[in-house]
Amino acid sequence: FYGNAYARGGSESGDGGLIEISGKTGLAFNGWAETSAANGQLGTLLFDPTSITIVNGATPQANDGDLPDVSELAGDLLISERALELLGADSNIILQATDDITINDLDDNFLFLAINSADSGSIEFIADSDKNNIGVFSMDTSDTIQTSGGSVTISGAAVTTGRIITTGDTNQAGGDIKITATFGAIATRSLTARGGTASKNGSNGEAGNT
């Protein structure tokens, strides 16, 4: 997918919609998708290939040299760290794969998504979506997934994570963190879901659940 897709809410009211980007065996992504809502809840962007790899840095991924015909790609969605971070400000994101989801070692050690609790923002990583116990979620344990209060959900047959931080923005609640392994072990570092600090005339946000 190398184009643009929009499912925005209306200017006066209405929530963002659902965009699903999927492939029978493989999926290339170097485009733009937005499900924002000026006066409603964010919509959802769903990726649904066989496996997913998030690649370090801002270099465009997804088999650029195969353009313009990507019909024969197979096996893996490749998406850059930066492309995912840019999407995070305007959509709830679901990364779902029947096999593995892998976040490669990140040079800056952070996957930061601007989703927040005020918009009920969230990101979900769902490995082993077909429940055959062979799809795992993994990332380098020295890296961190961080939101501005949006919730983080991770599942797979087994799960290995680094730090996860969902501390809310000023006056906003922290996001929930949920990690599930359906077959093997969970290995994780610290999980932080604090409420945001208060502004001069505001109040502290509530902590999220882990």
Phi, psi and omega per residue, in radians:
F1 nan 2.051 -3.076
Y2 -2.194 0.334 -3.111
G3 -1.964 -2.722 3.125
N4 -2.098 2.479 3.104
A5 -2.389 2.341 -3.089
Y6 -2.313 2.394 3.005
A7 -2.472 1.144 -3.032
R8 -1.461 2.661 2.940
G9 -1.271 2.911 -3.131
G10 -1.241 2.881 -3.113
S11 -1.209 -0.460 -3.132
E12 -1.772 -0.618 -3.124
S13 -2.844 2.988 3.102
G14 1.844 2.527 -3.130
D15 -1.588 2.796 2.994
G16 -1.172 2.742 -3.071
G17 -1.732 -2.814 -3.117
L18 -1.915 2.274 2.974
I19 -2.065 2.150 3.074
E20 -1.984 2.198 3.107
I21 -2.068 1.943 -3.019
S22 -2.437 2.894 3.088
G23 -2.528 2.582 -3.088
K24 -1.079 -0.771 3.102
T25 -2.204 -0.472 -3.123
G26 -2.568 2.851 -3.115
L27 -2.673 2.195 3.052
A28 -1.852 2.368 -3.130
F29 -2.350 2.115 2.952
N30 -2.615 0.818 -3.094
G31 -2.098 -2.623 -3.110
W32 -2.473 2.387 3.076
A33 -2.444 2.472 -3.076
E34 -2.512 2.299 3.095
T35 -2.237 0.689 -3.082
S36 -1.260 2.857 3.113
A37 -2.543 2.054 -3.096
A38 -1.122 -0.620 -3.108
N39 -2.351 0.726 3.118
G40 -2.789 -2.910 -3.120
Q41 -1.520 2.564 3.039
L42 -1.015 2.547 3.002
G43 -1.477 -2.836 -3.016
T44 -2.246 2.398 3.019
L45 -1.939 2.072 -3.065
L46 -1.991 2.135 2.963
F47 -1.779 2.339 -3.026
D48 -2.481 1.130 3.085
P49 -1.682 -2.868 3.082
T50 -1.335 -0.856 3.090
S51 -2.514 2.820 -3.035
I52 -2.330 2.314 2.997
T53 -2.186 2.187 3.044
I54 -1.683 2.095 -2.972
V55 -1.738 2.426 -3.125
N56 -0.939 2.415 2.920
G57 1.548 -2.902 -3.045
A58 -1.859 -0.037 -3.134
T59 -1.108 2.197 3.133
P60 -0.967 2.457 -3.110
Q61 -1.977 -2.707 2.994
A62 1.214 0.810 2.930
N63 0.973 0.905 -3.111
D64 -0.939 -0.655 -3.085
G65 -1.190 -0.223 3.138
D66 -1.514 -0.128 3.127
L67 -1.114 2.598 0.131
P68 -1.578 -0.056 -3.043
D69 -1.845 1.913 3.121
V70 -1.903 0.294 -3.043
S71 -1.165 -0.388 -3.090
E72 -1.706 0.075 3.107
L73 -1.133 2.553 -3.104
A74 -2.519 2.547 2.816
G75 1.677 -0.602 -2.935
D76 -2.661 2.374 2.934
L77 -1.566 2.169 3.052
L78 -1.895 2.187 3.126
I79 -2.409 2.413 -3.107
S80 -1.351 2.670 3.061
E81 -0.920 -0.805 -3.068
R82 -1.164 -0.706 3.135
A83 -1.076 -0.707 3.120
L84 -1.172 -0.702 3.129
E85 -1.111 -0.664 3.113
L86 -1.174 -0.656 3.108
L87 -1.159 -0.512 -3.015
G88 -1.111 -0.339 -3.122
A89 -1.376 -0.332 -2.949
D90 -2.158 0.006 -3.091
S91 -2.651 2.593 2.761
N92 -1.231 2.493 -3.030
I93 -2.155 2.313 2.989
I94 -2.107 2.037 3.033
L95 -1.820 1.890 -3.006
Q96 -2.195 2.266 -3.116
A97 -2.460 2.538 3.092
T98 -1.238 -0.487 3.115
D99 -1.900 -2.280 -2.976
D100 -1.506 2.675 2.866
I101 -2.094 2.162 -3.072
T102 -2.218 2.249 2.950
I103 -1.788 1.963 3.134
N104 -1.108 2.802 3.108
D105 -0.983 2.210 -3.049
L106 -1.735 2.252 -3.122
D107 -1.056 -0.651 -3.136
D108 -1.566 -0.041 3.064
N109 1.171 0.191 -3.113
F110 -2.393 2.298 2.834
L111 -1.840 1.835 -3.039
F112 -1.891 2.234 3.113
L113 -2.125 2.297 -3.011
A114 -1.398 0.114 3.116
I115 -1.061 2.501 -3.081
N116 -2.346 2.949 -3.093
S117 -1.285 -0.453 -3.134
A118 -1.078 -0.586 3.107
D119 -1.712 0.206 -3.049
S120 0.945 0.694 -3.079
G121 -1.253 2.641 -3.124
S122 -2.761 2.719 2.923
I123 -2.294 2.364 3.108
E124 -2.144 2.297 3.004
F125 -1.931 1.963 -3.072
I126 -2.081 1.678 3.002
A127 -1.535 2.842 3.122
D128 0.953 0.776 -3.078
S129 -1.157 -0.346 3.092
D130 -1.564 0.046 3.012
K131 1.031 0.668 3.075
N132 -1.756 0.166 3.007
N133 1.199 0.451 3.099
I134 -2.126 -0.086 -3.130
G135 -1.723 2.151 -3.104
V136 -2.066 2.735 2.974
F137 -1.803 2.304 3.111
S138 -2.552 2.578 3.027
M139 -2.612 2.854 3.092
D140 -1.168 2.307 -3.044
T141 -1.244 -0.156 3.065
S142 -1.529 -0.116 -3.116
D143 -1.659 2.921 -3.060
T144 -2.335 2.382 2.908
I145 -1.731 2.195 -3.095
Q146 -2.352 2.412 3.017
T147 -2.132 3.053 3.064
S148 -1.691 0.538 -3.122
G149 2.043 -0.096 3.036
G150 -1.232 2.608 -3.099
S151 -1.363 2.674 3.115
V152 -2.191 2.183 3.094
T153 -2.164 2.265 -3.134
I154 -2.300 2.294 3.078
S155 -2.517 2.731 3.101
G156 3.102 3.069 3.068
A157 -1.045 -0.669 2.972
A158 -2.473 2.731 -3.048
V159 -2.396 2.263 3.011
T160 -2.214 2.146 -3.124
T161 -2.286 2.879 2.894
G162 -1.610 -2.498 3.094
R163 -1.331 2.606 3.027
I164 -2.269 2.205 -3.095
I165 -2.217 2.163 3.118
T166 -2.221 0.619 3.124
T167 -1.086 2.332 -3.076
G168 -1.273 2.746 2.987
D169 -1.171 3.097 -3.127
T170 -0.919 2.202 3.125
N171 1.207 0.146 -3.091
Q172 -1.971 2.716 -3.136
A173 -1.265 2.693 2.980
G174 -1.346 2.703 -3.130
G175 -1.495 2.721 3.075
D176 -1.293 2.618 3.029
I177 -2.158 2.169 3.140
K178 -2.306 2.179 3.133
I179 -2.190 2.258 -3.090
T180 -2.346 2.259 2.980
A181 -2.006 2.173 -3.033
T182 -1.583 -0.193 -3.065
F183 -2.436 -0.817 -3.082
G184 -1.864 -2.610 -3.017
A185 -1.658 2.838 2.951
I186 -1.919 2.192 3.050
A187 -2.165 2.080 -3.074
T188 -2.531 2.793 3.010
R189 -1.718 -2.594 -3.008
S190 -1.216 2.550 3.078
L191 -2.081 2.152 -3.059
T192 -2.224 2.109 -3.097
A193 -2.336 0.946 -3.113
R194 -1.345 2.707 2.958
G195 -1.309 2.726 3.133
G196 -1.222 2.753 3.102
T197 -1.277 2.752 -3.100
A198 -1.426 2.508 2.948
S199 -1.393 -3.126 -3.071
K200 -0.971 -0.733 -3.093
N201 -1.972 0.276 -3.102
G202 -1.892 -2.910 3.132
S203 -2.347 2.725 3.120
N204 -1.047 2.496 3.045
G205 -1.356 2.742 3.114
E206 -1.304 2.638 3.075
A207 -1.281 2.643 3.034
G208 -1.438 3.053 3.129
N209 -1.746 2.560 3.045
T210 -2.199 nan nan
